[in-house]
Amino acid sequence: MNNSKNLFPHNHFVNSELRQKLINQRPLLIWLSGLSGSGKSTIANVLEKKLYENGFLSYLLDGDNIRVGLNNDLGFSDEDRKENIRRIAEVSKLMIDAGVIVITAFISPFEEERDFAKKLVKKENYFLVHVDCSIEKCEERDVKGLYKKVRKGEIKNFTGIDSPYEEPKNPSLKINTENETVDESVEKIFSVILEKIKV
């Protein structure tokens, strides 16, 4: 039961602007979206390392890590996928308010959920990266062995096979991990976001 009529959020003295001054950076949600095996987690990890080396405070929210903790009660139905992304967006909003640069690595297959995240953290704090890679290449990599399980019928509702992936229509940036190295992809992202996160 939702008792939102009886909830009264407080305005705190220490706000987002003060936190940004304290840590000397602007927050940004860098949302990586793409098929399983496209390289999202690898790119996110290297990007966070690069941010750290350049003096930026960031936090990486990765799909599998979140699903074994915060979202361990969710499955992979369309509704559960939507709830998974809703919770991630809410956590990201809190971190953005704290002044942190947030990197998320989630398949996030639906345009509706990605738009929800953008509206929640505000457009100026949202940077969508489409990690583009063909389903054939992702399946060839099959780093987690998931595609093999799908082909054996052991996994249902798998994005790109029997569940849709809606390609982002207007991403902030598109990288292609079939034709670019991890370092090239990370450098592309970093060079674009640098002006957004510098005070």
C-alpha positions as CSV (number, residue, x, y, z in Angstrom):
1,M,0.0,0.0,0.0
2,N,1.3,3.4,-1.0
3,N,0.9,6.0,1.7
4,S,2.5,8.8,-0.3
5,K,-0.2,11.3,0.8
6,N,1.3,11.1,4.3
7,L,4.9,11.6,3.2
8,F,6.6,15.0,3.4
9,P,10.2,15.0,2.0
10,H,12.5,17.5,3.8
11,N,14.6,20.1,2.2
12,H,18.1,19.7,3.5
13,F,20.7,22.4,4.1
14,V,23.5,20.5,2.3
15,N,22.2,20.3,-1.3
16,S,23.5,19.1,-4.6
17,E,25.3,22.3,-5.4
18,L,27.2,22.4,-2.1
19,R,28.3,18.8,-2.6
20,Q,29.5,19.5,-6.1
21,K,31.7,22.4,-4.7
22,L,33.0,20.1,-2.0
23,I,34.2,17.4,-4.4
24,N,34.9,19.8,-7.3
25,Q,33.1,18.0,-10.1
26,R,29.7,17.9,-11.8
27,P,27.7,14.7,-11.5
28,L,26.6,12.7,-14.5
29,L,24.8,9.5,-15.2
30,I,26.7,7.6,-17.9
31,W,24.2,4.9,-19.0
32,L,25.7,2.1,-21.1
33,S,23.0,0.1,-23.0
34,G,23.6,-2.9,-25.3
35,L,23.2,-6.6,-25.8
36,S,24.7,-9.2,-23.5
37,G,28.3,-9.7,-24.6
38,S,28.6,-6.3,-26.3
39,G,31.3,-5.1,-23.8
40,K,29.3,-2.9,-21.5
41,S,30.8,-4.1,-18.2
42,T,34.4,-4.1,-19.6
43,I,34.1,-0.6,-20.9
44,A,32.4,0.6,-17.7
45,N,35.2,-0.8,-15.6
46,V,38.0,0.8,-17.7
47,L,36.1,4.1,-17.9
48,E,35.8,4.2,-14.1
49,K,39.5,3.5,-13.8
50,K,40.2,6.4,-16.2
51,L,37.9,8.7,-14.2
52,Y,39.7,7.8,-11.0
53,E,43.1,8.4,-12.5
54,N,41.9,11.8,-13.6
55,G,40.7,12.7,-10.1
56,F,37.0,12.1,-10.5
57,L,34.8,10.4,-7.9
58,S,32.6,7.8,-9.6
59,Y,30.5,4.7,-8.8
60,L,29.8,1.8,-11.2
61,L,26.5,0.0,-11.0
62,D,26.8,-3.2,-13.0
63,G,23.9,-5.4,-14.1
64,D,25.0,-8.7,-12.5
65,N,26.3,-7.1,-9.3
66,I,23.0,-5.3,-8.7
67,R,21.0,-8.5,-9.4
68,V,22.7,-10.5,-6.7
69,G,22.1,-7.7,-4.2
70,L,19.6,-4.9,-4.4
71,N,17.5,-6.6,-7.1
72,N,17.9,-10.3,-6.2
73,D,14.1,-10.6,-5.9
74,L,13.6,-9.9,-9.6
75,G,13.4,-12.3,-12.6
76,F,13.7,-11.6,-16.3
77,S,10.1,-11.0,-17.3
78,D,9.4,-7.7,-19.1
79,E,7.8,-6.4,-15.8
80,D,10.8,-7.4,-13.7
81,R,13.2,-5.9,-16.2
82,K,11.3,-2.6,-16.0
83,E,11.4,-2.7,-12.2
84,N,15.1,-3.6,-12.3
85,I,15.8,-0.4,-14.3
86,R,13.4,1.7,-12.2
87,R,15.3,0.8,-9.1
88,I,18.7,1.5,-10.8
89,A,17.4,4.9,-11.9
90,E,16.3,5.8,-8.4
91,V,19.7,4.7,-6.9
92,S,21.4,6.8,-9.7
93,K,19.3,9.8,-8.8
94,L,20.5,9.6,-5.2
95,M,24.1,9.3,-6.3
96,I,23.7,12.2,-8.7
97,D,22.3,14.3,-5.9
98,A,25.5,13.3,-3.9
99,G,27.6,14.8,-6.7
100,V,28.9,11.4,-7.9
101,I,29.5,10.4,-11.5
102,V,27.5,7.2,-12.0
103,I,28.3,4.6,-14.6
104,T,25.6,2.0,-15.3
105,A,26.1,-1.1,-17.4
106,F,22.7,-2.7,-18.1
107,I,21.2,-4.2,-21.2
108,S,18.2,-1.9,-20.5
109,P,16.4,-3.1,-23.7
110,F,13.4,-0.8,-23.6
111,E,13.3,2.9,-24.7
112,E,10.6,3.6,-22.1
113,E,12.9,2.6,-19.2
114,R,15.9,4.5,-20.5
115,D,13.6,7.6,-20.9
116,F,12.4,7.1,-17.4
117,A,16.0,7.2,-16.1
118,K,16.7,10.4,-18.1
119,K,13.6,12.2,-16.8
120,L,14.4,11.1,-13.2
121,V,17.9,12.4,-13.1
122,K,17.1,15.3,-15.5
123,K,18.3,15.5,-19.1
124,E,21.4,17.5,-18.4
125,N,22.7,14.8,-16.0
126,Y,22.1,11.9,-18.4
127,F,24.5,10.6,-21.0
128,L,23.3,7.5,-22.9
129,V,25.9,5.4,-24.6
130,H,24.7,2.8,-27.1
131,V,27.3,0.0,-27.0
132,D,26.6,-1.4,-30.5
133,C,27.6,-4.9,-31.4
134,S,25.9,-7.4,-33.7
135,I,24.0,-10.3,-32.0
136,E,26.3,-12.7,-34.1
137,K,29.4,-11.2,-32.6
138,C,28.0,-11.1,-29.0
139,E,27.1,-14.8,-29.4
140,E,30.5,-15.6,-30.8
141,R,32.1,-14.0,-27.7
142,D,29.5,-15.6,-25.3
143,V,31.8,-14.6,-22.4
144,K,29.3,-15.8,-19.8
145,G,28.1,-18.9,-21.6
146,L,24.6,-17.5,-21.7
147,Y,23.9,-17.8,-25.4
148,K,24.8,-21.5,-25.3
149,K,22.2,-22.0,-22.5
150,V,19.6,-20.0,-24.5
151,R,20.2,-22.2,-27.6
152,K,19.7,-25.3,-25.4
153,G,16.4,-23.9,-24.1
154,E,17.8,-23.4,-20.5
155,I,17.2,-19.6,-20.5
156,K,14.0,-17.9,-21.7
157,N,13.3,-14.2,-22.3
158,F,16.8,-13.5,-23.4
159,T,17.4,-10.1,-25.0
160,G,18.2,-10.3,-28.7
161,I,17.0,-13.9,-29.1
162,D,13.4,-14.3,-27.7
163,S,13.0,-10.9,-26.1
164,P,13.4,-7.6,-27.9
165,Y,16.2,-5.0,-27.7
166,E,15.0,-1.6,-28.8
167,E,18.0,0.3,-30.1
168,P,18.4,3.8,-28.6
169,K,17.0,6.3,-31.1
170,N,19.0,9.3,-30.1
171,P,21.9,8.2,-27.9
172,S,24.4,10.8,-26.6
173,L,27.1,8.6,-28.1
174,K,27.3,5.4,-30.1
175,I,30.3,3.1,-29.9
176,N,30.9,0.0,-31.9
177,T,32.8,-2.7,-30.0
178,E,33.2,-4.9,-33.1
179,N,35.4,-2.3,-34.8
180,E,36.9,-0.5,-31.8
181,T,39.2,-1.6,-29.0
182,V,38.1,-1.2,-25.4
183,D,40.6,1.7,-25.0
184,E,39.3,3.4,-28.1
185,S,35.7,3.2,-26.9
186,V,36.6,4.5,-23.4
187,E,38.6,7.4,-24.9
188,K,35.7,8.4,-27.0
189,I,33.4,8.5,-24.0
190,F,35.8,10.2,-21.8
191,S,36.7,12.9,-24.3
192,V,33.0,13.8,-24.7
193,I,32.0,13.7,-21.0
194,L,35.0,15.6,-19.8
195,E,33.5,19.1,-20.3
196,K,30.3,17.9,-18.7
197,I,32.0,16.8,-15.4
198,K,34.6,19.5,-15.0
199,V,33.7,22.4,-12.7
